[in-house]
Amino acid sequence: MTTQTYRIPLLYSHHHQEHAPTLETHHAKILNYPEVPRRAEIIRGHLLATGLMQPIIVETSMSKSDICQTLDAGMVDYLEAISRDMATLTTESLSSFYSLQDTDPAHFYRYPSVFPQRDRIYHSHQSLMGLHGYYCFDKDAPVGKGTWEAALYSATIAHQGAGMILEGHPLIYSLCRPPGHHASRDLMGGYCYFNNAAIAATRLLEKGTVAIIDIDYHHGNGTQEIFWNEPRVLFTSIHAHPDGEYPYFTGYAEETGGPAAPNTNLNFPLHAGATEATFLAALDELLAGVRAFNPASIVVSLGFDAFEQDPLGTFKLKVESYFKIAQKITALQLPTLLVQEGGYAVDMLGVLAEQFVNGMLAR
């Protein structure tokens, strides 16, 4: 495959722009929310300008029943319900509960505040606010009136990309936003609502076994949880060591899969300051595991936050590192779906995406 013979379908939906939280809290500080709509717009604009991509606008959403082949129906229904409820709020109704500096209801988001231990719940609770923390593992999944549509279409883009792989396309780029790899079967968090990569992998099981390669700076705890006991899916990840980085409680090398799926989970945690050489050495080991698994297709959870300029990471990957990473992945010679995850050096995201795409085309 070369740039002369194949233009990569780039799947995108404008609905992601409807989800735009502005603030988060971190270590008692109020900060700007880094997972912004401009992330996807920068990547899309830059890639389309290269001439490497075939733009595809996704206009029709997947069904909730299709989402629930991978995710918990209660969580899916809850996200729709609270997001729809946010759409009914007015400035007047909000001001009765909150002192607002920004009076536009479109900018208002609800954040979870109580995270109940599920084995210590003695009464069922159906209120929307009560369920928010029930379906979240951290405070980084605020919900506004556009969150449902954004998450729904982000999942749809991944699902449709998988469908195109099933139709025979060798390489697809699903420009998902919000990202998904921190979301598990029944929990949201880490800027993630629905696990797009997992939804895609579930569909790709129609073709045979699937390997997921997660190169985001943070461990894909949600993807690991979803496929922990699934022998048909190999989950692999290179990420910041959980001893010092989010999500802290998962991503250790000894996590290798559940009783029904031993050795189908490969984690490569790296310590702060990891260089390109360290990352590529881990990738070589990871890819050896993928080859041994012999999957029918690949899903890449494509995060760019291991880049040296990323404000949320500590790794030292260069721009050209992403070309080298992609070259190694494309050498597998397998149908590959790219699913967008993190990356917060926003102005550089288009350049990094181009490097990765060029590396994938160098088959």
C-alpha positions in Angstrom: 0.0 0.0 0.0 1.3 3.4 -0.9 0.0 7.0 -0.8 -0.5 6.7 -4.6 -2.8 3.7 -4.5 -4.8 4.3 -1.3 -6.4 7.3 0.4 -7.3 6.5 4.0 -10.9 7.0 4.9 -11.1 9.6 7.7 -14.4 9.2 9.6 -15.6 12.2 11.4 -18.8 13.7 13.0 -19.5 17.3 13.8 -21.4 16.2 16.9 -18.2 16.1 19.0 -18.3 19.9 19.1 -21.4 19.7 21.2 -19.4 18.4 24.1 -17.1 21.1 25.4 -16.5 21.3 29.2 -14.4 24.2 30.2 -13.1 23.4 33.6 -11.7 20.5 35.7 -10.3 20.2 39.2 -6.9 18.7 39.9 -5.2 18.6 43.2 -7.5 21.3 44.6 -6.8 23.6 41.6 -9.4 24.6 39.0 -7.8 24.1 35.5 -8.9 24.5 31.9 -10.4 21.2 30.6 -7.8 19.8 28.2 -10.0 17.5 26.1 -11.4 20.3 23.8 -13.1 20.2 20.4 -10.2 21.8 18.8 -8.2 18.6 19.2 -10.3 16.8 16.6 -10.6 19.9 14.3 -6.8 20.3 14.2 -6.2 16.7 13.3 -9.0 16.7 10.6 -7.9 19.9 9.0 -4.3 19.0 8.8 -4.8 15.5 7.5 -7.3 16.6 4.8 -4.8 19.2 3.7 -2.2 16.5 3.0 -4.3 14.8 0.4 -3.7 11.5 2.1 -7.3 11.1 3.4 -10.7 10.4 2.0 -13.1 12.4 4.2 -16.3 10.6 5.4 -18.9 12.5 7.4 -20.9 10.2 9.7 -24.5 11.4 9.7 -26.4 8.4 11.2 -25.8 7.0 14.7 -25.5 3.4 15.6 -28.2 1.9 17.8 -28.1 1.6 21.5 -28.6 -2.1 21.1 -25.3 -2.3 19.1 -23.5 -0.3 21.8 -24.8 -2.6 24.5 -23.2 -5.6 22.8 -20.1 -4.2 24.5 -21.3 -1.9 27.2 -23.7 -2.0 30.1 -27.2 -0.9 29.1 -27.8 0.9 32.4 -24.8 3.1 31.9 -25.8 3.8 28.3 -29.3 4.7 29.3 -28.1 6.9 32.2 -25.8 9.0 30.0 -28.6 9.6 27.6 -31.0 10.5 30.4 -28.7 13.0 32.2 -27.6 14.6 29.0 -31.2 15.1 27.9 -32.1 16.5 31.3 -29.3 19.0 31.0 -30.9 20.2 27.7 -34.0 21.2 29.6 -32.2 23.5 32.1 -32.6 27.3 31.8 -30.5 30.0 33.3 -33.2 30.7 35.8 -33.4 27.0 37.0 -29.7 26.8 37.3 -29.3 30.1 39.3 -31.6 28.7 42.0 -29.0 26.1 42.8 -25.7 27.8 41.7 -24.1 31.2 41.6 -23.3 31.4 37.9 -20.6 33.5 36.3 -21.4 32.0 32.9 -25.1 32.2 32.4 -25.3 30.2 29.1 -26.9 26.8 29.9 -24.9 25.3 27.0 -21.8 25.8 29.0 -23.1 24.1 32.2 -21.9 20.6 33.1 -22.7 18.3 35.9 -19.8 16.7 37.6 -20.0 13.5 39.8 -19.3 14.1 43.4 -20.1 10.9 45.3 -18.7 7.6 44.2 -20.5 4.9 46.1 -18.9 1.5 46.8 -21.2 -0.7 44.9 -21.1 -3.6 47.4 -22.3 -1.2 50.1 -25.4 0.2 48.5 -28.5 -0.9 50.5 -31.2 1.0 48.6 -31.8 1.4 44.8 -31.3 4.9 43.7 -32.8 6.3 40.5 -32.2 10.0 40.7 -29.9 11.3 37.9 -27.5 13.0 40.3 -27.4 10.0 42.5 -26.5 7.7 39.6 -23.8 10.0 38.2 -21.1 8.8 40.6 -22.4 5.3 40.4 -21.5 5.2 36.7 -18.2 7.1 37.1 -14.8 6.1 38.6 -13.5 9.7 38.7 -14.6 13.3 38.5 -13.4 13.8 34.9 -16.6 12.8 33.1 -18.8 15.9 33.3 -22.1 15.8 31.4 -23.7 18.6 29.5 -26.6 18.7 27.1 -24.4 17.8 24.1 -22.4 15.0 25.8 -24.8 12.2 24.8 -24.7 13.0 21.1 -20.9 13.5 21.1 -20.3 10.1 22.9 -22.9 8.4 20.7 -21.3 9.6 17.4 -17.8 9.0 18.7 -18.8 5.3 19.3 -20.5 5.3 15.9 -17.4 6.4 14.1 -15.4 3.5 15.6 -18.2 1.0 14.9 -18.5 2.2 11.3 -14.8 2.1 10.8 -14.8 -1.5 12.0 -17.6 -2.2 9.5 -15.4 -0.8 6.7 -12.5 -3.1 7.8 -15.0 -6.0 7.5 -15.8 -4.9 4.0 -12.2 -5.2 3.0 -10.6 -1.8 3.6 -7.0 -2.3 4.8 -6.7 0.9 6.9 -9.3 3.3 8.4 -8.9 6.3 10.7 -11.8 6.9 13.0 -11.4 10.4 14.4 -13.2 9.7 17.7 -13.9 12.4 20.2 -14.5 12.2 23.1 -11.9 9.4 23.5 -12.8 6.1 25.0 -10.1 3.8 26.4 -10.6 4.7 30.1 -14.3 3.9 30.0 -15.1 0.3 31.0 -18.2 -1.8 30.5 -20.2 0.2 33.2 -18.0 3.1 34.2 -17.1 6.4 32.7 -14.0 8.5 33.5 -10.8 10.0 32.3 -12.6 12.2 29.7 -14.1 8.9 28.3 -17.8 7.9 28.1 -18.1 5.0 25.7 -15.1 2.7 24.9 -14.8 3.3 21.2 -11.9 0.9 20.6 -13.8 -1.9 22.5 -16.9 -1.3 20.5 -14.9 -1.5 17.3 -13.1 -4.7 18.4 -16.4 -6.4 19.3 -17.6 -5.8 15.8 -14.4 -7.0 14.3 -14.8 -10.3 16.0 -17.0 -11.2 13.0 -13.7 -11.4 11.1 -11.8 -13.4 13.7 -9.6 -12.7 16.6 -8.6 -9.1 17.3 -5.5 -7.4 18.8 -5.7 -3.9 20.3 -2.5 -1.9 20.5 -2.8 1.0 22.9 0.0 3.6 22.6 -1.7 6.4 24.6 0.4 7.8 27.4 -2.1 6.6 30.0 -3.1 2.9 30.5 -6.3 1.9 28.8 -7.9 0.5 32.0 -11.4 0.4 30.5 -10.4 -1.6 27.5 -8.4 -4.0 29.7 -11.4 -4.5 31.9 -13.8 -5.2 29.1 -11.7 -7.9 27.5 -10.0 -9.3 30.6 -11.8 -12.6 30.3 -12.2 -12.7 26.5 -9.8 -15.1 24.8 -10.6 -13.8 21.3 -9.2 -10.3 22.0 -5.5 -9.5 22.8 -5.2 -6.2 24.6 -1.7 -4.7 24.6 -0.5 -1.3 26.0 2.6 0.8 26.4 2.0 3.5 28.9 3.2 5.5 31.9 3.9 3.4 34.9 0.9 3.3 37.3 3.1 3.8 40.3 3.1 7.5 39.4 0.6 8.1 36.7 -3.1 8.0 36.1 -5.1 5.7 36.3 -2.8 4.4 39.1 -4.5 1.1 39.9 -4.1 -0.8 36.6 -1.4 -1.2 33.9 1.1 -3.4 35.8 3.1 -6.0 33.8 1.7 -8.8 35.9 -1.8 -8.2 34.7 -2.0 -10.8 32.0 -5.7 -11.7 31.6 -8.6 -13.5 33.4 -9.0 -17.2 34.0 -10.7 -17.8 30.7 -8.2 -15.7 28.8 -4.7 -16.2 30.2 -1.9 -14.3 28.5 -4.2 -12.2 26.4 -3.3 -9.0 28.2 0.2 -7.5 27.7 1.2 -4.3 29.6 4.4 -2.5 29.2 4.6 0.3 31.8 7.4 2.8 31.3 8.8 5.2 33.9 8.8 9.0 33.6 11.2 10.4 30.9 11.0 7.3 28.7 12.8 8.0 25.4 12.0 7.0 21.8 14.5 4.1 22.1 12.8 2.8 25.3 9.4 3.1 23.7 10.4 1.4 20.5 12.1 -1.5 22.4 8.8 -2.1 24.3 6.9 -1.9 21.1 9.1 -4.6 19.5 8.3 -6.9 22.4 4.6 -6.0 22.3 4.4 -6.7 18.5 6.1 -10.1 19.1 3.2 -10.9 21.3 0.7 -9.7 18.7 2.4 -12.0 16.0 2.2 -14.9 18.4 -1.6 -14.3 18.9 -2.0 -14.2 15.1 -5.1 -11.9 15.0 -7.3 -11.3 11.9 -7.3 -7.5 12.5 -5.8 -4.7 14.6 -7.3 -1.8 16.5 -4.8 0.9 17.4 -5.9 3.2 20.3 -4.0 6.1 19.0 -3.0 8.6 21.7 -0.5 11.3 21.0 0.2 12.3 24.6 3.5 10.4 24.8 4.9 13.3 22.7 7.6 15.3 24.5 5.6 18.6 24.4 2.3 17.1 25.8 1.3 18.9 29.0 -0.1 15.8 30.6 2.8 13.4 29.9 6.5 12.9 30.7 7.7 10.8 27.8 10.2 12.1 25.3 8.8 11.0 21.9 9.7 13.2 19.0 7.6 14.1 16.0 9.3 11.5 13.9 8.8 8.9 16.6 5.2 8.5 15.4 6.4 7.6 11.9 8.6 4.9 13.4 5.9 3.5 15.6 3.5 3.3 12.7 6.1 1.6 10.5 6.5 -1.1 13.0 2.7 -1.6 13.4 2.0 -1.6 9.6 4.7 -4.3 9.2 2.2 -6.7 10.7 0.4 -6.5 7.3 -3.0 -6.8 8.9 -6.3 -4.8 8.4 -5.9 -1.9 10.9 -8.4 0.5 12.4 -7.0 3.7 14.0 -9.2 5.0 16.9 -8.3 8.4 18.2 -7.6 8.6 22.0 -5.7 11.3 23.9 -3.1 14.0 23.0 -3.2 17.5 24.5 -0.4 19.4 22.8 -3.2 20.6 20.6 -1.3 22.7 18.0 0.9 19.7 17.2 -1.7 17.0 16.9 -2.1 17.4 13.1 1.6 17.1 12.5 1.8 14.0 14.8 -1.2 12.4 13.0 0.4 13.0 9.6 3.6 11.4 10.8 1.6 8.3 11.9 -0.4 8.1 8.8 2.7 8.3 6.6 4.3 5.5 8.6 1.2 3.3 8.2 1.2 3.9 4.4 4.8 2.7 4.2 3.8 -0.9 3.8 
